[in-house]
Amino acid sequence: MRRCPAVETASEKGVQLASKTVTVQRGITIPMRDGLELVADLYLPPTDGPYPTLLQRTPYHRQSSPAFPLLAAERGFAVVMQDTRGRYDSPGIFRPFVHEADDGHDTCAWIIGQSWSNGRIGMFGGSYVGLTQWQAALAQSPGLEAISPAITASDYHDGWAYQGGAYELGFNVSWSMGLAQDTAFRLDRDQPGRDLVEQARDRSDNLHALLNRIPLAGDPLADEIAPYYDNDWLAHPDDDSFWQALKVGGRYGELDLACFHSGGWYDIFLGGTLRNYTGMRTGAKTERARNRQWLLINPRDHYTFSSHLPMGNYDPGIRSHHGTIDFDGMQLRFFDHVLRDADNGWDEGDHVRIFVMGPDTWRTEPDWPIARAQETTWYLHSTGQANTRDGNGILS
C-alpha cells in the first residue's frame, strides 16, 4: 500500500502523529453501554476546533479507505473511523445488524462529549456502512444531523437477506464467507492451532460447497465462523419481529435529518435506496428534513459503484466515474451545507441527479419518481422454448 504523504502510519495504540495538514490518533477507544470499548482512528484538522465530525462505522476495517478521511480533515472536519463490534481491532462478537443502533448511539454520545467536537455529526459510507448510518439515525443518536448512505437497503429482510420471499443464497453465502475471514483470524488468535483461517479461505475459494448444500443450514464451519447465517438469517425466513426491529422503511416519520442518498441502476439495493429517498422526502418528521433530501443514481452495480470499469459488455464511460463528478467533493459540500450552515449553493436547483443510459450522460430532475413518467405494461411471451439463454422467450 502506498503511504499517503499527509500522514504516517502507527500501529501502537493511542500514538499520535502530526503532519503539516492533519493530526491522526490511531487506536483510540470508545465505550459502549455494555462495557466494551470499540476501536477507532481520529483525524483532526490543523486549525483550532471545535469541529463538526464525520463518522464512519465499518465492519471492513477502519483503515481500508484513508483518502476521504484525510480530505475531510483537511477541509476542517474531525473524522472518526471506527471498527464495528467484533471486527478487526474492536472487541466483542460480530452479529450483523443487531448491535448497530445502540453502538451508533453510544459512539455519537461519546463524540459530542469531546473537546474537539462542536456537537454536530454526519455519517458516510456504503453498503453495510450505509446500514450503520440508518441504524444510528433510528436510535436517535445525539448530535447526528446528516447522513450520506450509498448503495444500501431500507429493509433487511425483503431486499437484503431475502428477495420476494426467497433466500438470497448467492449474496448471503459470498458476503458471510467474506466477513468470516476476519472472524476466523480472531478465533485462531484466541485459540491457536485450530487453523480456521485456512479453512475459511478454502471455503471462499469453493463456495459451491455452501451453494449446493441441502439443507442450507447446518454447515459446521459456517456455524463456527459465521453463526448468524443459520441463527439469524435462515432462522427467520418470515418478516418477523427480528427484522421489523431493524427496518428503516415505515419509520421515516421518526427521523429529522438531512440525507444525501446515492445508488446505482444495477445495484442490488437500488429499490431500498429509492424507497429511503422517497420515504424521507414525503414522510420525514419535519418539513425541514423533507426539504433536505438529495439523490444521486449512477449506472453501476454494487461492486463497481465507485469504479471506472465496464460492467460486462456495458461501459458507461468516464462521465459515470465518481472521480469525474467529484463525488467526494459533493459529499463534502453536502456536509458543509448541513453541518456548517454554509451558503455554498448545495440546496439550489434540483434534488435528483441521475445518469441516463443510452446517451450516457447526467441529468437533474426536481424529484423522484419523475412526474412526467408514464407507466407501460410489458408481457412475457414464448412459443414454448423460453427456458434457455438462447431460447425464444421475448418481452414486449
Salt bridges, closest charged atoms under 4 A:
GLU8 OE1 - ARG3 NH1 3.90
ASP34 OD2 - ARG85 NH1 2.72
ASP41 OD2 - ARG26 NH1 3.12
ASP41 OD1 - ARG62 NE 2.93
ASP83 OD2 - ARG62 NH1 2.61
ASP89 OD2 - ARG62 NH1 2.84
GLU100 OE1 - ARG57 NH1 2.87
ASP102 OD1 - ARG33 NH1 3.38
ASP103 OD2 - ARG85 NE 2.86
ASP106 OD1 - ARG33 NH2 2.81
ASP106 OD1 - HIS105 ND1 3.39
GLU145 OE2 - ARG120 NE 3.02
ASP155 OD2 - LYS247 NZ 3.49
ASP182 OD2 - ARG87 NH1 3.86
ASP190 OD1 - ARG189 NE 3.16
GLU198 OE2 - ARG201 NH1 2.89
ASP219 OD2 - ARG203 NH1 2.83
GLU224 OE2 - ARG194 NH2 2.23
ASP232 OD2 - ARG95 NE 2.83
ASP240 OD2 - HIS236 ND1 2.64
GLU254 OE2 - ARG251 NE 3.00
ASP267 OD1 - HIS302 ND1 2.59
ASP336 OD2 - ARG75 NH2 3.04
ASP336 OD1 - ARG340 NH1 2.38
ASP341 OD2 - ARG120 NH1 2.95
ASP347 OD2 - HIS337 NE2 3.75
GLU365 OE2 - ARG363 NE 2.71
GLU365 OE2 - ARG372 NH2 2.75
ASP367 OD1 - ARG281 NE 3.31
